[in-house]
């Protein structure tokens, strides 16, 4: 997330410009890439059933529950130990946060740098292993004790004893909070399930715009299917000769929130 500025509204009503502090990482569990798509085998069954007067069940997974609500899994990783924060959704219902230790693996590409940092703040480490060859500045392959030592700090930063090029896989545990966001579709509009998750803490705020399941907005206007026919996963699409790169606009985002209650009052996006 890029550094930006935001307007903080204190309880007294006075506003003050503060520097953005990215003390939380908010992530959404990715949707399965086949959601919202009809499999070729199901389409054939459907077509044959229609010809004999029987319409089989398509069993199309649109990423919604039985009530037609969109349920997303949200992960929150504090970058500061014992951080006091509050999670807030612009639309929909957030379940209670559940805290647990989670072990993950991160692959680091070292390109003759002497320092770096892990993506998440470790709560503990399990170890590290080199993947493939490790090269020194003269591109000689280093083996065994000739490979550099790496020292990790509690905040996730690390230093390397000498410059090398190589790939290092690190396993470590992190403090992770998990919850679900349940969104009832809006009555109308082009974005039926759109929502933003805010993580609010002292002197800062992080946010994540929730992504919808693929093609789920086609459920509008009473349609009971989402997505379309996917004939072959291996088919390569022909490039579009008339395709033009979209214009990129500068964006300014201003979030106002109450410092005492940790509640978002407004979230305004301006395209410059």
N, C-alpha and C positions, 0 to 999 in steps of 0.2 A: 504494500500500500504506500502510495507516494505521500510525502509530507505535505500538509496543507494547513490552512488556518481555519478556525471556526469561531463563531460568536457564542460566548457563554453568558446566559442570563442568570444572575445570582438572585437569591431570595428577595433582596432589596429592590430588584428591578433594574439595577445598574448593569451595563454591559461592558465586557472587557475582552480585548483580543488576547488570546493565549496561544502558545505553540502547541501543535498537535503532538501527543504522546501516544505512540502505538504500543500500548501495554497489553493489548489483547489480540489474539489471532482468532477470528471467527471463520469457521468453514462449514460448508454444507456437504453432506454425503452425496456423491455424484449419482445421477440417475443411470439406470441400466440403458445402454445405447440401443437396445431393441424395444424399449417402451414406446408405445404409440405407433408401432409398425405391425402390419399384417404379414405373417409368415407365408411363404409361397405354398407350403403344404396345406395350411389352413384355408387359403384362398381357393385352392383346388377342391377341397372338401366342401367349401361353401358353394362353389359353382355347380358341382355335381349334385349337391342336395337340392339346389333350386330347380335343376332340370327334372328331378323326380318328385318334386312337390314337397320337399322337406328342407327346412332351413336350419342347419346345425348351429350350435353355439360357437361363436368365434373365439371366446376366451381372450379377448384383447386386453392387455395390461396397459392402462393409460396412466398409471402412477397414482390412481385415486383409490380411496377406500370404498367400502360398500355403500356409504352415504353420499358419495360424490365429492368428498373433501380431499384436498391435497395435503399429504402428510410428509414433511421433510425432517430428516435427522440433522441436528445442528451440533457441532463440536466447538468448544471454546477452550483455548489454550492460553492461560495467563503467562506473560513474559516476566512477571514479577511475582516472587513467591508470596503467598498469603495476601494477594491483591483483593481489596474490597471492591466489588463491582456489582452492577445490576444489569440484567438482560431485559430488553424491551422490544416488542414487535409493533411495527406500524399498522399491521392488519393480521388478524388471526389470533390463535391461542397458543401460548407457550406452556409446555409442561414444566414440572419442577426439575431444576437442574440436579443431576446426579454426578458426584465427584468420584473419580477413580484413577489409579495409576495405570498408564498405558505404555506398553513397550512398542517402539517403532524402530525402523531402520532408515537411515538417511545416507545417500550416496554423495560424497564430496569429490569434486574434480579439483585437484590441486595443480595450479599452473605457475609454478615457480614463485608462489606467494608464501610469505612467512607467517601470515595470520589470517583468521577468518572467523566465521561464527556458524553455529547450527541454526536451523530454521526455528526450532522451539527451544525453550529454556528447560534444560534437563533437571529431572528430580532424582536422577541416578543414571549410571551408565553400565552397560553390559560388556562393552569391548569394541574393538575395531579390527578390520582385516583389509589388507590391500587386495584389490582386484586387478589382476594382470600385472604387466611390467611397470616398474618405477624407474624413471630416468633422471640423471643429474643434469646440470647445465650444459654438459658436453654431449648429452644424449647417450651416455653409457648406462647400461642396465645395472641397477643396484640390487643386491641380494642380501638377505639375512640382516646382520648387524649394521651393514652399510646403509640401510634404509633409515630415514630420519625418525627421531622421536617426536611425538605430538602430545602437548600438554593441554588439557581441557580445564576451563574454569567453571564455576557454578552458574554463571550467567550464560553459558553456551558458547563463549568465545574460546578460541584455541590458538596456540602458537606452534610453529614447526621449527625444528632445530636447524634445518638447512633447506635451501630451495630445491624442489624436485617437481617433476611432472608425473602425475599418477592419479589413480582413482581409489578412494578409501571409503569403505562401507562401515558406518558407525551405528551401533545399536545402543539405545538408551531409553530410560523410562521418563515419562512426562506426567505432569498433573493435567488431567483432561476432564472437562465438564461436558455432559451429554444431555440433550433435551430434544423434544420434538415440537415442530411448529405445525399446527393444524389450521388450514385455511378453508373456510366455506366460500364457494365461488360467489363473486359479485353478481348482481342481477343483470348487469349489462356492462358494455365496454369491451375494449380490445384486450385488456389484461385482467382476466377473471381472477387470477390467484396471486397477483403481484404483492410483494411484501418486502420490508427492509428490517433486518435485525440490528439493533444498536446495543453495544456494550459500553456502559457508562461507568466511569471511575473518577477519582479525584483528579481534576485538571486535564481530563482527556476523554475522548470517545472514539470507539472503533465501530465500523458498520459493515454490513454485508447485504447486498441486494440478492434476494433469493431467486434462483433459477427455477423455472417451471418444468415439469416433465415434457419431453419432446412432443410437440403438436397438440398439447392438451387444450389449447385455446380453441381448437376446432370443435370442442364440445359445446360451444355457445349456440344459441338459437335452437336448442332442443335436440341437437345431433347426438346419437347414441354411440358413435364411433369416433375415435381420434386417429390421426395418422392416415397412412395410405399403404398401398401394396409395395412390399419390398421384394422384387423378383429374385435377385441374386446378390448375396453379400460380396461376391467376388467381381461383380460387374464394375468396370471403370466408367465413370461419367466423362463424356466428351467435353472439353473446355468450351466455354461460351465466348465466341469471338467478340460479342458486343458488351462483355462485362466491363464495367468501369469501377475503379476503386472508389468507395464512398468517401465523401468529404468528412474530414475530422474537425470537429468544433472544439474550441476550448471550453472547459466546463468549470464553473465556480459553484461550490456546494457550501451552503450556510446552514448549520444546525444550531438551533437554540434549545437549551435544556436547563432545567432547574437544578442548581448545584446541590441543594439540600435534599430534595426528594429523588434525584437521579431520574427525572422524567423528561422525555423529549417533548418540547412544545411545538416545534416546527422544523421542517426539513425542506429547504428550498434549493432547487437546482436551476442555475442560470446558464444558458448557452451563449457564449460570447462571440 
